[in-house]
């Protein structure tokens, strides 16, 4: 049966698939959330496109009965934690995250135990289990504000991204203990390729996500979250940018700035791109099947949901007070 359905869907055009998805989302009172790193056709389909902080806020506020999360697993988990009464679907259950996977809960629990007296700040790119061990969650948009909310003499653990943690240490004068994790999409960008692009395009500004390694950030003209990078290209007067983050954001940058040029720092020499394979696992076909069958569904036990809600809602409250969300 599944093979027959897949064969039928493969014969449909994108326009036909979009029509079917639109009918289903109205019938089922569903909302489609998509991260900036999704392919363009999914970004165009979504009810809301954003970065982790924006999508967290949308998940917390939605009135829809079903949330279809076109992103990766930890994002859909976060939506379920914030909207436990909603049915949360992810088009492909295998859409994971190398950063979240770099922080196994059992190992992280031992790490916390080795640092008594430390408060735990966990980047949102982590599993629900790691969130339950955290005092507060952050995103790249609000990490500095979250860290600044603690007294200077409070020892802190920052997990799982060592690059983001090191960057926030440099911005705050802190000495947070860093878990040794990273995002392979950002961590694999090389100094050599970045310098080569800067030399080849001297009129371009280098803008980078703080998940990149320190040497890349040291070269950058601007450092910020995915949404901050997008806003920078909208408001800055330059006409050319070198982008050190995942390639999906280029779609929104080109939409907002059709006359500007965007060059992605490539992950290797085979293409002018830097794609997250997990983000790209979602497709229009999978979104349609997810809505039709209401599977795969994100399921979490009530204890995990209640415990993980606490640090996430703390983050959203501080972000609101800091003016990062409305």
KESEVEX-583310 format. One record per residue (C-alpha): residue number from 0; residue in one letter; x, y, z. Coordinates in steps of 0.2 Angstrom, whole numbers, m for minus. Each point is the difference from the previous one (the first is absolute). Example, Ala and Ser with C-alpha at 12.3 -4.5 7.8 and 13.67 -1.06 7.14 Angstrom:
BEGIN
num | residuo | c1 | c2 | c3
0 | A | 62 | m22 | 39
1 | S | 6 | 17 | m3
end
This chain:
BEGIN
num | residuo | c1 | c2 | c3
0 | X | 0 | 0 | 0
1 | X | 14 | 12 | 5
2 | X | 9 | m3 | m16
3 | X | m16 | 3 | m10
4 | X | m3 | 16 | 8
5 | X | 18 | 6 | m2
6 | X | 0 | m5 | m19
7 | X | m16 | 10 | m2
8 | X | 7 | 15 | 9
9 | X | 16 | 0 | m10
10 | X | m11 | 3 | m16
11 | X | m7 | 16 | 8
12 | X | 7 | 17 | m4
13 | X | 4 | 12 | 14
14 | X | m15 | 10 | m4
15 | X | m11 | m15 | 2
16 | X | 8 | m5 | 16
17 | X | m2 | 17 | 7
18 | X | m19 | 0 | m4
19 | X | m2 | m17 | 10
20 | X | 10 | 7 | 14
21 | X | m10 | 16 | 1
22 | X | m16 | m10 | 0
23 | X | 6 | m11 | 14
24 | X | 7 | 14 | 11
25 | X | m17 | 9 | m1
26 | X | m10 | m16 | 4
27 | X | 11 | m5 | 14
28 | X | 3 | 18 | 8
29 | X | 19 | m3 | m3
30 | X | 14 | 12 | 0
31 | X | 16 | m3 | m9
32 | X | 16 | 7 | 8
33 | X | 16 | 0 | m10
34 | X | 18 | 5 | 5
35 | X | 10 | 11 | m11
36 | X | 11 | m15 | m5
37 | X | m14 | m9 | m9
38 | X | m1 | 0 | m19
39 | X | m8 | 15 | m8
40 | X | m16 | m9 | m5
41 | X | m3 | m5 | 18
42 | X | 4 | 18 | 6
43 | X | m13 | 7 | m12
44 | X | m13 | m13 | 5
45 | X | 2 | 3 | 19
46 | X | m12 | 11 | 11
47 | X | 16 | 6 | 9
48 | X | 18 | 0 | m4
49 | X | 13 | 4 | 13
50 | X | 15 | m4 | 11
51 | X | 0 | m10 | 15
52 | X | m6 | 14 | 12
53 | X | m14 | 6 | m12
54 | X | m6 | m18 | m3
55 | X | 0 | m4 | 19
56 | X | m11 | 16 | 2
57 | X | m12 | m6 | m14
58 | X | m1 | m17 | 7
59 | X | m5 | 7 | 17
60 | X | m13 | 12 | m7
61 | X | m8 | m10 | m13
62 | X | m19 | m4 | 0
63 | X | 1 | m14 | m13
64 | X | m4 | m17 | 5
65 | X | 14 | m8 | m10
66 | X | 18 | 7 | m1
67 | X | 10 | m7 | m15
68 | X | 18 | 5 | 3
69 | X | 11 | 1 | m15
70 | X | 16 | 0 | 9
71 | X | 10 | m13 | 10
72 | X | m5 | m11 | 15
73 | X | 5 | 11 | 14
74 | X | m10 | 14 | m7
75 | X | m16 | m11 | m1
76 | X | 4 | m6 | 18
77 | X | 0 | 18 | 5
78 | X | m16 | 4 | m8
79 | X | m8 | m15 | 9
80 | X | 7 | 6 | 17
81 | X | m7 | 17 | m3
82 | X | m17 | m7 | m7
83 | X | m3 | m16 | 9
84 | X | m18 | 0 | m5
85 | X | 4 | 1 | m18
86 | X | 4 | m14 | m12
87 | X | 18 | 4 | m6
88 | X | 5 | m9 | m16
89 | X | 17 | 0 | m8
90 | X | 1 | m5 | m19
91 | X | 15 | m11 | 2
92 | X | 4 | m8 | 18
93 | X | 18 | m2 | m6
94 | X | 3 | 18 | m2
95 | X | 12 | 2 | 15
96 | X | 14 | 12 | 4
97 | X | 18 | m3 | 2
98 | X | 1 | 13 | 14
99 | X | m13 | m8 | 10
100 | X | 7 | m17 | m3
101 | X | 17 | 6 | 7
102 | X | m8 | 1 | 17
103 | X | m6 | m17 | 6
104 | X | m11 | 3 | 16
105 | X | 9 | m13 | 10
106 | X | 17 | 7 | m3
107 | X | m6 | 18 | 3
108 | X | m7 | m5 | 17
109 | X | 17 | m6 | 5
110 | X | 7 | 16 | m7
111 | X | m12 | 10 | 11
112 | X | 4 | m11 | 15
113 | X | 19 | 4 | m2
114 | X | m4 | 19 | 1
115 | X | m10 | 2 | 17
116 | X | m7 | 18 | 3
117 | X | m1 | 4 | m19
118 | X | m16 | 6 | m8
119 | X | m3 | m9 | m17
120 | X | m4 | 11 | m16
121 | X | m4 | m12 | m14
122 | X | m2 | 6 | m18
123 | X | m17 | m4 | m7
124 | X | 9 | m12 | m13
125 | X | m1 | m14 | 13
126 | X | m11 | m15 | 4
127 | X | m15 | 1 | 11
128 | X | 10 | m10 | 13
129 | X | 14 | 12 | 1
130 | X | m13 | 14 | 1
131 | X | m7 | m8 | 16
132 | X | 18 | 1 | 8
133 | X | 1 | 19 | m4
134 | X | m3 | 15 | 10
135 | X | m4 | 10 | m15
136 | X | 0 | m1 | m19
137 | X | 7 | 12 | m12
138 | X | 1 | 3 | m19
139 | X | 13 | 9 | m10
140 | X | m11 | 15 | 0
141 | X | m1 | 2 | 18
142 | X | 15 | m10 | 7
143 | X | 9 | 16 | 6
144 | X | m16 | 7 | 9
145 | X | m2 | m17 | 8
146 | X | 18 | m1 | 7
147 | X | m1 | 18 | 6
148 | X | m16 | m4 | 10
149 | X | 12 | m10 | 12
150 | X | 11 | 9 | 13
151 | X | 18 | 1 | m5
152 | X | 6 | m11 | 13
153 | X | m12 | m14 | m4
154 | X | 9 | m15 | m8
155 | X | m8 | m5 | m16
156 | X | 0 | m15 | m11
157 | X | m4 | 3 | m19
158 | X | m5 | m14 | m11
159 | X | 0 | m8 | m13
160 | X | 9 | 12 | m12
161 | X | 17 | 5 | 5
162 | X | 2 | 13 | m14
163 | X | m15 | 9 | 5
164 | X | 5 | m1 | 18
165 | X | 18 | 6 | m3
166 | X | m8 | 15 | m10
167 | X | m11 | 4 | 14
168 | X | 14 | m1 | 12
169 | X | 10 | 13 | m10
170 | X | m15 | 11 | 0
171 | X | m4 | m1 | 18
172 | X | 17 | m2 | 8
173 | X | m6 | m16 | 8
174 | X | 9 | m16 | 2
175 | X | m14 | m13 | m3
176 | X | 4 | m18 | 0
177 | X | m3 | m6 | m18
178 | X | m7 | m17 | m5
179 | X | 10 | m6 | m15
180 | X | m13 | m1 | m13
181 | X | m2 | 9 | m17
182 | X | m11 | 1 | m16
183 | X | 9 | m9 | m14
184 | X | m8 | 12 | m13
185 | X | 8 | 15 | 8
186 | X | 16 | m8 | 8
187 | X | 6 | m7 | m17
188 | X | 2 | 18 | m8
189 | X | 18 | 3 | m3
190 | X | 10 | 15 | 4
191 | X | 9 | m2 | m17
192 | X | m16 | 0 | m10
193 | X | m6 | 15 | 9
194 | X | 16 | 10 | m2
195 | X | 0 | m5 | m19
196 | X | m18 | 7 | m2
197 | X | 5 | 16 | 9
198 | X | 15 | 2 | m11
199 | X | m10 | m4 | m16
200 | X | m15 | 11 | 5
201 | X | 8 | 15 | 9
202 | X | m16 | 10 | m1
203 | X | m10 | m13 | 9
204 | X | m4 | m1 | 19
205 | X | 2 | m16 | 9
206 | X | m15 | m4 | 11
207 | X | 1 | m15 | 11
208 | X | m11 | m10 | 12
209 | X | 8 | m2 | 18
210 | X | 0 | m19 | m2
211 | X | 15 | 2 | m11
212 | X | 18 | m2 | 7
213 | X | 9 | 14 | 8
214 | X | 12 | 4 | m15
215 | X | m15 | 2 | m12
216 | X | m9 | 11 | 13
217 | X | 16 | 11 | 1
218 | X | 0 | 3 | m18
219 | X | m19 | 5 | m1
220 | X | m7 | 17 | m2
221 | X | m16 | m5 | 9
222 | X | m4 | m15 | 11
223 | X | m18 | m4 | 4
224 | X | m14 | m13 | 0
225 | X | m8 | m5 | m16
226 | X | m14 | 13 | 2
227 | X | 13 | 13 | 5
228 | X | 11 | m4 | m16
229 | X | m16 | 2 | m11
230 | X | m4 | 17 | 8
231 | X | 18 | 6 | m2
232 | X | m1 | m3 | m19
233 | X | m17 | 9 | 0
234 | X | 7 | 15 | 9
235 | X | 18 | 1 | m5
236 | X | 5 | 10 | m15
237 | X | 13 | m12 | m7
238 | X | m5 | m9 | m16
239 | X | 10 | m16 | 2
240 | X | 1 | m13 | 15
241 | X | 10 | m15 | 4
242 | X | m12 | m11 | 10
243 | X | 8 | m12 | 13
244 | X | m15 | m10 | 5
245 | X | m12 | m13 | m7
246 | X | m5 | 3 | m19
247 | X | m19 | 1 | 3
248 | X | 0 | 17 | 7
249 | X | 5 | 7 | m17
250 | X | m18 | m3 | m7
251 | X | m6 | 14 | 13
252 | X | 15 | 11 | m3
253 | X | m3 | 0 | m19
254 | X | m19 | 3 | 2
255 | X | 3 | 15 | 11
256 | X | 15 | 6 | m10
257 | X | m2 | m5 | m18
258 | X | 14 | 12 | m6
259 | X | 13 | m6 | 12
260 | X | 12 | m14 | m2
261 | X | 3 | m14 | 13
262 | X | 14 | m13 | 0
263 | X | 0 | m15 | 12
264 | X | 15 | m6 | 8
265 | X | 0 | m18 | m7
266 | X | 2 | m15 | 10
267 | X | 12 | m8 | m12
268 | X | 6 | 2 | m18
269 | X | m14 | m9 | m8
270 | X | m13 | 14 | 0
271 | X | m4 | 18 | 5
272 | X | m11 | m5 | 14
273 | X | 0 | m5 | 19
274 | X | m15 | m11 | 2
275 | X | m6 | m9 | 16
276 | X | m5 | m17 | m6
277 | X | m12 | m2 | 14
278 | X | m10 | 16 | m4
279 | X | 0 | m5 | m18
280 | X | m9 | m17 | 4
281 | X | m17 | 9 | 0
282 | X | m9 | 1 | m16
283 | X | m17 | 5 | m6
284 | X | m5 | m18 | m3
285 | X | 5 | m4 | 18
286 | X | m10 | 15 | 7
287 | X | m15 | m5 | m10
288 | X | 1 | m18 | 7
289 | X | 3 | 6 | 17
290 | X | m16 | 11 | 0
291 | X | m10 | m14 | m9
292 | X | 5 | m14 | 13
293 | X | 4 | 11 | 15
294 | X | 16 | m9 | 1
295 | X | 15 | 0 | 5
296 | X | m6 | 8 | 17
297 | X | 11 | 7 | 13
298 | X | m4 | m9 | 17
299 | X | 7 | 5 | 17
300 | X | m5 | m6 | 17
301 | X | m8 | 13 | 12
302 | X | 15 | 0 | 12
303 | X | 12 | 5 | m14
304 | X | m12 | 13 | m7
305 | X | m3 | 8 | 17
306 | X | 18 | 1 | 5
307 | X | 6 | 6 | m17
308 | X | m13 | 14 | m1
309 | X | 8 | 8 | 15
310 | X | 17 | 5 | m8
311 | X | m8 | 4 | m17
312 | X | m13 | 12 | 8
313 | X | 13 | 8 | 10
314 | X | 9 | 4 | m17
315 | X | m16 | 7 | m8
316 | X | m3 | 11 | 15
317 | X | 18 | 7 | 0
318 | X | m1 | 2 | m19
319 | X | m16 | 10 | 2
320 | X | 7 | 11 | 14
321 | X | 15 | 3 | m11
322 | X | m11 | 5 | m15
323 | X | 6 | m15 | m10
324 | X | m18 | m6 | m2
325 | X | m16 | 9 | 1
end
